[in-house]
Every structure is written in structure tokens, then in C-alpha cells.
Amino acid sequence: MTRRSDWPESPPPASAGPGSGPAPRLGERRRPAAGPPADPVERARGICLALLAGTPRTRRQLADALARREIPEPVIAEVLDRFEEAGLIDDAAFAAAWVESRHHGRGLARRALARELRTKGVASPLIEEAVAQLEPADEEETARALVARRLPATRGLPTPKRMRRLVGMLARKGYPEGLALRVVREALEREGQDTDDWEDYAPDTP
């Protein structure tokens, strides 16, 4: 029969050193020792990859995100240049896809689309190229569809108020005032509304 005094003794605690400390209690996990600061280039690269995994971004959006994380400017430029060379950043493709998606999904016209792209840091020549893919006929067709969709909700209101609401809706989506007034007038006249004084109607503000 083995006596308790014959069991081997527990190993002595490890000598003091970096990251050493008291042994964790049962059920606890020891925190890993802090390592050296991450290489800024690798850190910037990881941040960009994480952001691009969710949705496409412009160079300006990524640069702003890196700056907020205190990545040095030379590192930002170096990393973003590499991403552009690899095709992971393409502001022209971003702008073209944005115009396609937001026009068909939200009914936005060229003026509103250009405004949104400017806020995302896309260069003016690329914005002009992207919005140029929308023909005037495309904008007018979409404007008519937007009015037809909203028209039933305005029935029962005075004609001037209906006009202001519908024209204001198109104006907020970036449609030129002349086009908006004409499309709304034609839609109301098809319902038998009198729009003789339509030039005097100013759109409602948001």
C-alpha cells in the first residue's frame, strides 16, 4: 500500500521572469504576456482588410479610419498604395457601383448621387464619369415611377399641397426642379387635377 508520504512532491513554482506571477486558480486562465507593439504596417493592413471584408470602401474612407487609429501618415500612404496596386481599392469601380445601386434602389438622381460620392472622398473626375452613366431618360423614367408610387398617399389633399409634396420629394432625391414640376404636373393632370398655376408652386422643405 502506497503511503501519502511516498508521492512525488509538486514541482516548485517557475522562477520569476517576464509574464510570471502566481499560478491561476482553478477555472481561471492566465493572461498572455504583453508582446512588443505591433508593426504599424501590419496593423494598418489588418485594419483595412477588416473594413473591406464588410463592404467596399474608398481610399479616403480607409485613410480616415487609419488616421483615427493613429497610424502614421507615411504608413497610411504606403499601405493604401499597395492595396490600390492589388485592386483592393478602386474608387472608379466604387463610384460606378454606388450610382447603379443608389439610383435603382433609392431612386436618387445624378445631383444627389454626386453629393454622396463627394462625402466619401471620391475625386470629382471619377464622380462625373460615374454619374454620366445615367441618361436623362433614365432619370425621367425613375422620377415618374417615384411620383406614381407616392401619388395615392396625397389623394384628398388640395392640389397645391399635393404638388408641393411630390415636387419636394423629387427635389430631395436630386431631381432638377424643372423636371420635377413637369413630371408631377403630368401625373396630376391624368387624375383630372387643375395645375394651371403649377409654375408658382415651391416644393415643400424636408
C-alpha positions as CSV (number, residue, x, y, z in Angstrom):
1,M,0.0,0.0,0.0
2,T,1.5,3.3,-1.1
3,R,1.7,5.9,1.7
4,R,0.9,9.6,1.1
5,S,4.4,10.5,2.1
6,D,5.8,8.4,-0.8
7,W,4.0,10.5,-3.6
8,P,6.3,12.8,-5.6
9,E,6.2,16.4,-4.5
10,S,4.6,19.1,-6.6
11,P,7.0,20.8,-8.9
12,P,8.3,24.1,-7.5
13,P,6.9,27.4,-8.9
14,A,8.7,28.7,-12.0
15,S,11.4,31.3,-11.4
16,A,10.4,34.9,-11.7
17,G,10.6,36.3,-15.2
18,P,8.6,38.3,-17.8
19,G,4.9,37.5,-17.5
20,S,5.4,35.3,-14.4
21,G,3.2,35.6,-11.4
22,P,1.1,33.5,-9.1
23,A,-0.4,30.4,-10.6
24,P,-4.0,30.8,-11.8
25,R,-6.7,29.5,-9.5
26,L,-8.8,26.6,-10.7
27,G,-11.0,27.7,-13.6
28,E,-9.0,30.9,-14.2
29,R,-6.9,31.5,-17.3
30,R,-3.6,33.2,-17.2
31,R,-3.5,36.3,-19.4
32,P,-0.8,36.2,-22.1
33,A,2.2,38.4,-21.5
34,A,2.0,41.7,-23.4
35,G,4.2,41.5,-26.5
36,P,6.0,44.2,-28.3
37,P,3.9,46.9,-30.2
38,A,2.5,45.6,-33.5
39,D,4.3,46.7,-36.6
40,P,2.3,49.8,-37.9
41,V,2.3,48.5,-41.5
42,E,0.9,45.1,-40.5
43,R,-1.6,46.8,-38.1
44,A,-2.8,49.2,-40.9
45,R,-3.0,46.2,-43.3
46,G,-5.2,44.3,-40.8
47,I,-7.5,47.3,-40.2
48,C,-8.0,47.7,-44.0
49,L,-8.7,44.1,-44.6
50,A,-11.2,44.0,-41.8
51,L,-13.0,47.1,-43.1
52,L,-13.1,45.8,-46.7
53,A,-14.4,42.5,-45.6
54,G,-17.7,44.2,-44.7
55,T,-18.2,46.5,-47.7
56,P,-16.2,48.2,-50.4
57,R,-14.6,51.4,-49.2
58,T,-12.9,54.4,-50.9
59,R,-9.3,55.3,-50.4
60,R,-10.4,58.4,-48.4
61,Q,-12.6,56.3,-46.1
62,L,-9.8,53.9,-45.3
63,A,-7.3,56.7,-44.8
64,D,-9.7,58.4,-42.3
65,A,-10.2,55.1,-40.5
66,L,-6.4,54.6,-40.2
67,A,-5.8,58.2,-39.1
68,R,-8.4,57.7,-36.3
69,R,-6.4,54.8,-35.1
70,E,-3.3,56.9,-35.0
71,I,-1.5,55.2,-37.9
72,P,1.3,57.4,-39.1
73,E,0.6,59.2,-42.4
74,P,3.6,57.7,-44.3
75,V,2.4,54.2,-43.3
76,I,-1.2,55.1,-44.4
77,A,0.1,56.1,-47.9
78,E,2.3,53.1,-48.2
79,V,-0.4,50.6,-47.3
80,L,-3.1,52.2,-49.4
81,D,-0.8,52.4,-52.4
82,R,-0.3,48.6,-52.1
83,F,-4.0,48.0,-51.8
84,E,-4.7,50.0,-54.9
85,E,-2.0,48.1,-56.8
86,A,-3.6,44.9,-55.8
87,G,-7.1,46.1,-56.9
88,L,-8.5,46.0,-53.4
89,I,-9.2,49.8,-53.6
90,D,-10.8,51.1,-56.8
91,D,-12.6,54.4,-56.4
92,A,-13.8,54.4,-60.0
93,A,-15.4,51.0,-59.6
94,F,-16.8,52.0,-56.2
95,A,-18.4,55.2,-57.7
96,A,-19.9,53.3,-60.6
97,A,-21.4,50.6,-58.4
98,W,-22.7,53.3,-56.0
99,V,-24.5,55.1,-58.7
100,E,-26.1,51.9,-60.0
101,S,-27.2,50.7,-56.6
102,R,-28.5,54.0,-55.2
103,H,-30.3,55.0,-58.4
104,H,-32.2,51.8,-58.8
105,G,-32.6,51.1,-55.0
106,R,-33.4,54.6,-53.7
107,G,-34.3,56.5,-56.9
108,L,-31.6,59.1,-56.4
109,A,-30.8,61.4,-59.3
110,R,-27.3,62.5,-60.5
111,R,-27.1,65.6,-58.3
112,A,-27.8,63.6,-55.1
113,L,-25.5,60.8,-56.1
114,A,-22.7,63.2,-56.8
115,R,-23.2,64.8,-53.4
116,E,-23.0,61.4,-51.7
117,L,-19.8,60.4,-53.5
118,R,-18.2,63.7,-52.6
119,T,-18.8,62.9,-48.9
120,K,-17.0,59.6,-49.4
121,G,-13.9,61.3,-50.8
122,V,-14.2,60.3,-54.4
123,A,-12.4,62.6,-56.8
124,S,-14.5,64.9,-59.0
125,P,-13.4,63.4,-62.3
126,L,-14.4,60.0,-61.1
127,I,-17.8,61.3,-59.8
128,E,-18.5,62.9,-63.2
129,E,-17.7,59.7,-65.0
130,A,-19.9,57.6,-62.7
131,V,-23.0,59.8,-62.8
132,A,-22.6,60.2,-66.6
133,Q,-23.8,56.6,-66.9
134,L,-27.3,57.8,-66.0
135,E,-29.0,59.2,-69.1
136,P,-31.6,62.0,-68.8
137,A,-34.2,59.5,-70.0
138,D,-33.3,57.2,-67.1
139,E,-33.7,59.9,-64.6
140,E,-37.1,60.9,-66.0
141,E,-38.4,57.4,-66.0
142,T,-37.3,56.9,-62.4
143,A,-38.9,60.2,-61.4
144,R,-42.2,59.1,-63.0
145,A,-42.1,55.9,-61.1
146,L,-41.4,57.6,-57.8
147,V,-44.3,60.0,-58.3
148,A,-46.7,57.2,-59.3
149,R,-45.7,55.3,-56.1
150,R,-46.3,58.3,-53.8
151,L,-49.3,59.8,-55.6
152,P,-52.0,57.7,-53.8
153,A,-50.9,58.9,-50.4
154,T,-51.6,62.5,-51.4
155,R,-55.1,62.0,-52.6
156,G,-57.7,64.1,-50.7
157,L,-55.2,66.9,-50.3
158,P,-55.6,70.3,-52.1
159,T,-53.8,70.3,-55.4
160,P,-51.2,72.9,-54.4
161,K,-50.3,70.8,-51.4
162,R,-50.1,67.6,-53.4
163,M,-47.8,69.4,-55.9
164,R,-45.5,70.8,-53.2
165,R,-45.2,67.4,-51.5
166,L,-44.4,65.5,-54.7
167,V,-42.1,68.1,-56.1
168,G,-40.3,68.3,-52.8
169,M,-39.9,64.5,-52.7
170,L,-38.1,64.6,-56.1
171,A,-36.0,67.6,-55.1
172,R,-34.7,65.9,-52.1
173,K,-33.6,63.0,-54.3
174,G,-31.7,65.4,-56.5
175,Y,-34.0,65.9,-59.5
176,P,-33.9,69.2,-61.2
177,E,-36.8,71.5,-60.4
178,G,-38.0,71.8,-64.0
179,L,-38.1,68.0,-64.5
180,A,-39.8,67.5,-61.1
181,L,-42.5,70.1,-61.8
182,R,-43.2,68.7,-65.2
183,V,-43.5,65.1,-64.1
184,V,-45.7,65.9,-61.1
185,R,-48.0,68.2,-63.2
186,E,-48.5,65.5,-65.8
187,A,-49.3,62.9,-63.2
188,L,-51.9,65.1,-61.5
189,E,-53.5,66.1,-64.8
190,R,-54.0,62.5,-65.6
191,E,-56.1,62.4,-62.5
192,G,-58.1,65.4,-63.7
193,Q,-56.4,68.0,-61.4
194,D,-56.1,71.6,-62.5
195,T,-52.5,72.6,-62.5
196,D,-52.7,75.9,-64.5
197,D,-50.6,77.8,-61.9
198,W,-48.0,75.0,-61.4
199,E,-45.0,77.3,-62.1
200,D,-45.8,79.2,-58.8
201,Y,-45.6,76.1,-56.6
202,A,-42.5,75.9,-54.5
203,P,-41.6,72.4,-53.2
204,D,-42.1,71.6,-49.5
205,T,-38.9,71.6,-47.4
206,P,-37.9,68.3,-45.7
